[in-house]
Amino acid sequence: MKLKFLILFFSVFIWVGNSQNITKQYSNTPLKEVLSDIENSYSVKFSYSDDLISGIEASINFEKASLNEVLQSLNTITGFIFQKVSKRYIVITKKNTSSNASICGFIVDEFTNQPLLGATITISSKMIGVSTNVQGYFQLKAPDKTDSIIVSYIGYKSIKKPIKTLLNKPCEFIQLTERRANLKEILITDYLTGGIDKRTDGSLVISPDKIAILPGLTEPDVLQSIQLLPGIQSPNETASGLHIRGGSPDQNLILFDGVKMYHTAHFFGMLSAFNPYITKSIKVYKSGAGAKYGNHISGVVDIETNTEVPKELTGGFGFNLTHADAFVEVPVSKKIGLFFSARRSVTDLLNTFTFQKLSDRVFQNTLISRDKEISNSELVNTKLDFYFTDFNSKIILKPSKNDKFIINQLYIKNNLNYLYEDDLFKENSTDKLQIRNKGVNSSWERKWNNKTTQKTAIYFSDFDFNYSGIINNEDQPYNNSVKTNEIKDIGFETSISSVLNNSTKLNFGYQFSINKVSYLLQRDDKIFVENSYREEEKNTNKLHAFFGEYVYQNKDILTLHLGLRANHFSFTNSNFLAPRIYGEFKVSPKLRIKSSAEIKQQGISQIIEFSTSDFGLENQIWAISNNFEVPVLKSNQLNIGLIFKNNNWTIDADVYRKNVKGLTSLTKGFNNVDETFSDGESSSEGLEVLIKKQWNKYNSWVSYTTSNTKYLFQELNNNKVFDGNFDIAHSFSWSHNLLIKNFNFSLGWKVRTGIPYTPVSILTEENQLVYSAINSRRLPNYHRLDFSSSYTFNFSKKHKFKGKIGVSLLNIYDKKNIISRSFDIGIDENEVYKLIKKDNYSLGFTPNLVFRLMF
C-alpha cells in the first residue's frame, strides 16, 4: 500500500512539474505581481530593474498557455524583451534603441599583452554577453549606445567601459590588470591612539599626519612619539637617546627615506631632526625586523615621506617657541610631483622662555654654564650664538604605471659659537661646534607584473662633526683643542618582492656599502706641553650582504616571517649569518600569541672620548670595528608574547631576553675606569605590558616595563657583573586622550626608577678619587606630569585653509629629577681640594605654544 502511494505521489509531482499549462486570468494587475506568479508556476526566475517595470500593469487571460506563449504575450503588451539566458533565468530589458552597429575588441593581459581566452563581456543593464575566443576577440551586435559593458576574467580586476566609446571604431585592445593577492598587514589599528597601528610583521607604524595629540607634545615629534611605546626609554630625557630593550642609541638603525642617519637630533638631542609634517610613516621594530635591515643589533626606526605623486597642491607652515617650518607638495603633472620642506630655529632671534628652559637642561655642568656663574662681573663677558636647521626636497616621477623614480635629499645642521672674555686677566676663549648630516637617495621601482616588484636604490650619507676650542692670553693662543669625526657612507641595494599566492610572499636582494670613517682628537698646550696629544684614525669598511625573506599568512590564523641575511665586513674580513623569525598564531578570535628570534651583527658604533670633556657636549665619536679596541658587535634576542583584544580593550605583553658581545670600556665609558681597554658583554631581560581601553572619543592606556641589564667586563669590578649604565628597573606611564569636536586633550604621567651610578668612596691625600663598585648606587626615582591641548579650525567653508593652535606643558609640577651624577675635584675658598658632586637635572616646568596654517 505504501509503495503504491509513493508511486502515485511522484507520478503526480512529475506531471505537475513538467506541465507548461496554467489557467489564470489577470486584469489591470501590476506586472511585478504577474511575474511573481509566473516564477512560482513555471519554476523560473526573472532578472529586471525595478525602475523598468514600475507602474506597468498587464491584462491577460491565459488558458492552457505554455511558458513561451506567456512570454510572447507579455512582450506584445509591454514592449519589453524577455530573453532566456538559461533554462531557469530570464532577463527583461527594454527594446534596443541603437542601429545595426556593433562593437568588438581584444581582451589582453596588461603586462604581457597575451590574449585572455574565456573573458566575459557583459551588457551592464541586461547582464547578458559573450566570451572571448583563443585570440581574446569578442563582438557584440546592435548594442544600446547609452549602455556600458563590463569586462571580467577570473583572477583579474573587472573594468567598465561606455559602449559609445567603442562604436564606429576599429576593434580596441582592452587590458585587464591581474588582481594582486595582498596579504593582510594591519593587526591592530589605533594601537595607543589614532595614527599608531600594529602590523602583522611585529612592527608598530606611526603616521604623524593622523596621530592624535600626545602628552607634552605640541607637535608629533618623530623620535619623542616613539618613546610612548613599551620597551623604549630615553634615560637622559632626549629625543635621540632611544634605548630599546637594553641597547644604546648607536646600536639602533635609523633610516630616512632609505638614507642611514648618524645624527638624528637638533639642540643636542632635545628635538628630533625630522620634520613630522612631511613624514608619512615611522615603522618601529623592537625585535624581529626584516632581513633587509642590517648592520645594527638593537631596534629599527624606518622613516618615510610621501611616495606618491600628489593629486593637488597642499602645504603648510607654522611656528612654536623654538623653531618655524614650512612645507609644500606640488603636482607638476599627473606623473611628476615635487616636495619641499624647511625648518629653522628662532632662538638666535627670539630668546623665549621655552628656549631658556631647554638651554638650562642642555648646558648644565658644561663650560658654558660654569662661565655663566661668573659672568655677572663687569669685567667678564660671554656670548652664545646657536641655531639649527634642516631642509628636505623630493621629486617623484612616474613615466608609466609600472615604473617609479624617486630622488630625495635631506640636510641637517646644528651650529654653536661661544665667546668668553675676561678683561681682568686679559684672557678670552672661543668654542665652535658644528654638526651636519646630509644624505641623498635615488631609487627606481619597477612592477614586472602584478605579483613581482623590483626596487633598486643608491644612497649617500655624509656626517661631519667639527669642534675647535681656543684659549688666548693677551691675544696669544696657548691652548688649542680640535675634535673632528667624519663618515662617508655610500650604498647600493636591489631587491625583488614576489607574491606567490594569496598566502605567501618572497623577498630577496643584495646590499653593498662603503663606510669611510675618520676622527681626529688633538690638543696643543703651549704652557703644559705634557698635556698635548694627537690621536687620529681613518678606516674604510666594505659591506656585502645577501638577504631573503619568506612570508606566510594563512588567512587570519597564522603569520610567519622567516629571514636570513649573510654579511661580510671587509675591514675585519669577517663573515656572518643573521637569521631571524617572527610569527603570530591566532588561538581564538580574541587571543593571539607571538614570538620572534634573531641574531645580528654591527660593524660601526660609537666610542667615548674624554679629551673634550671640559667643554661638556657631545663626547662620543663613531668608529669602525677593528677586532681590537672596537670589536664587531654581536647580539641574539628571543621574544615571546600575547595580544588580547575584546570590546575595545587591548592587552599586549612581551617577555624578552637579549645578549650582546663585543662591548668595550671605550664604548661604555665608566667613571672609575681610565682609557684602558677592556672587553665585555651584556644581558638584558624584561617584561613589557600595554593595557588600553577606548570609550568613543576617549581612550586611556597604561604601559609598564620591568627590565634588568647586566654588564660583565674583564678586569673590571673584580670580574663581577654589575648593572648597565642606563638600566631602568621599572617604568610606568598612564596616558589619556580626549577628543571633543575640534578640541584634543592629552594628559600623561610617567614614573620610573633612577639609573645606576658609581659613587666615590674617598678622596685620597694625593687628591685622587677612589670609586666604589661600578654602578652600585641608583639615582632617586623619576616622575613627571605632562599635558597637551590643540584646537583645529577652518578659516571659511569655501576655502580649504585650516588652522591649528596648541599648547603643551612639560613637567607640570616642576619636579627636579636627577638624570645623571658624576664626581670631580674642586678647590674651596681656602684653596683646599674637595670632592664635588655634579648632578644633571631634567627639564623643569616647560610650556610651549604652536600655531599652524595648512592648505
Order of alpha helices (4+ residues) and beta strands (2+ residues): alpha-beta-alpha-beta-alpha-beta-alpha-beta-beta-beta-beta-beta-beta-beta-beta-beta-beta-beta-beta-alpha-beta-beta-beta-beta-beta-beta-beta-beta-beta-beta-beta-alpha-alpha-beta-beta-beta-beta-beta-beta-beta-beta-beta-beta-beta-beta-beta-beta-alpha-beta-beta-beta-beta-beta-beta-beta-beta-beta-beta-beta-beta-beta-beta
